[in-house]
């Protein structure tokens, strides 16, 4: 029986003819395309629909730029179905802007021009271990600054864990060494409260606002 199974499973009829790549949960794929898959994933695949190592296939697809996670299943008689989750980009990372940060705080490498096809991304930086925290704070700042119709264009966490943000109108916010999210929000709330009056009095003349002190 085993010999018969081995002979049967190795027949050319079961050679892989189709590898279907689709977005997880039916989501459309934005960045992963056939050319990238052919060059990055297919050369790593071995075997037929019976003998292919699905773990190895999954790992091959997770080397494709923009793929965060992949899952693979067989489909009779000669097809593999690969479902992928693409990274959702939040901003560029580091002084060289040579990597990208996803909305859930993962650093990855992909084509920056593709990422910025719809506009320039925020520039983010911090200690390597702080990527997740920087992602969360950028999302927070977008919400907290919405009342004054401003958004962060850069957000930096220094080696001493001090926050600095530059807003869409060029104003720099010095937020200081704040570890607690609620304490950071209180500083932003003070800025949001004071900024409309200050911007009216000093139209176009504000370069930076120091929020590190109670009377900042």
N, C-alpha and C positions, 0 to 999 in steps of 0.2 A: 504493500500500500504506500509506504513512504517513497519507494523508488518511482512508483507510478505518479505520485503527487509531484515529485521533483521534476520528472520528465514533462508532466502536464504544465507546471508553472513556468517552465523555461521555454515554452513554445513562442515563436515570433509573434503569434497573435496577441500576446500580452505585453509586447514591447510598448513603452510609453509613447503614445501618439499625441496626446493633448495634455497640457498643463494649463488649467484655467485659474487665473488670478483674479480675485474679486475682493471688494472691500468687506470688512467684517460687518455683520448685521445689515448687509445691503447698502452700506454707505458708498458713495462714488469715490473712486480713487483720483486724487488730484495730481500727485507727483510720480507715482510708480507707473512706469509704462513698459511696453513689451521689449523695447530695445535695452533698457536697463536690466530687466529680468534675464534676457538672453546672455548678456555679458557678465552679470554678477552671480546669478544663481544656477542657471542650467549647467554650466561646466562642472559644478560640484555634485550633480545628481548622478546616482548609479542605480542599475537594476531596472526591473520592470514593475508592473503594477503589483505583483506579488512580493518581489524581493526588495523593493526600494525601502530603505531605512527612513521611516517618516520623521524620526528625530533629526537625522542628518539633513533631510530636505528642509525641515523647519529652520534649522540653524543656517542653512545656505540662504534662505530667503531673508533671514534676519540680518544678513550682511548687506542687503540691498539698501542703498541710500533711501531715507525717508520711512523705512519699515521699522516700526517699534516692536510689534509682535506679529507672529504668524502662526497659523494652525493648518494642518494638512490632513486630508482624508482621501482614501482611495475610492474610485468609482469604476465599476465594471464596464468594459473589460480592459481598458487601456488608458485610463484618465486619472489624473490627480487634481483635486480641487484645493487650492491654497487661498485661505482667507487672511487678509492682512489688515492690521491697524496702522495707519500712517501717523507719524508725529504731527501734532498741531503746534506750529511754531509760535513762540511768544516774542522772541527778540534775538539779537546777536549776542555773543558772549565773549568777554575778554578784551584786552586792549587792542588786539589785532583784528577783532571781529571775525575770527576764523572758524568759530563754531556757532551753533544755534542752541537755544534753550526752548524746551517745549513748555506748554502750559502746565504740565504736571511735574515740572522741575527736573527733567532729564536733559543732559547735554548730549548732542549728537552732531555728526558732520554731514553736510549736504551742500548742494549748490546754493550759495548765498544769493545769486541773481534770481534763481527760481523762487527763493523764499521772499524776495523783495519785489516780485513782479507786479504787485498791486500797491506798492509804496514802501518807503523806508521803514524798517523795523526799529523799535527802541533798542538802544545800546545798553547792555547790562554787564556788570562785572562784580566780582567778589571772590573771596576764598573758594577754592574748588568744592569744599564740602558745603558751601552755602547756597548752591544752585537752587535747591527746592525752596528755601526760605526767600530768596530773591524773587523767584517766580510768584510766590504767594503775595509778597508785599507789592509787587508791581500791579497785580490784579486788584489788590486793596486800594492802592493809590488812585487807580482809574475811577473807582467808585467814589472814594472820598472827595476827590477833586472835581467831580462832575458838577456840583453846584456853582463853581466859578468858571465852568467851561474850559478847563485846562486838563492836560494829560501829561504824564512823564514822557520825555523823549530819551532821557538817560536815567539810570538808577544804579548807583554804585554803593557797595558795602566794602569799606576799607579793611585793611588787615587788623585794625583796632576795633572793628565792628561798628563803625560810624556810618550812618546813612547820608547820602547826598543825592538829590534828584534835580534834574534840569527839566523845566517844563516846556510845553510847546510854544510858549511866547518868549523863550530865552531866559526866563528868570530861574536862578539857582536857589534851591531850598536846602539849607544846611539843617539836618534833622538830628544829628548827633548820635551818641551811642545809646540806642534804645533797643533793649532786648524784648520788651513786652509789647505785643501787638496793640493792646488797649492804650498804652502810654503813647505809642506812635500816633494812634488815631486822635488822641487828645491834642497833640501838637498840630496835626493837619486841620483839625476842627478850629483851632485858634487862628490859623492862617486863613481858612475859608471865611471866617467871621470878619477878619480885618482887611482882607485883600480888596474887596470892592471899594471901600473908602480910600485906601492907600493908592490904588491904581487910578482913581479919579483925581486925587490930589497930585500925584506924581506920574502922570501919563507918559509912558515910554521911557521913564528914567529909572525904573527899578531894575537893578542888575542881580541882586541877591537878597534873600531874606534869611536871617539867622533865627531858627526856631529852637535853639538848644537851651534857652533860658526861659523862665516864666514870663519875662517881659520882652521876649524876642520879637 
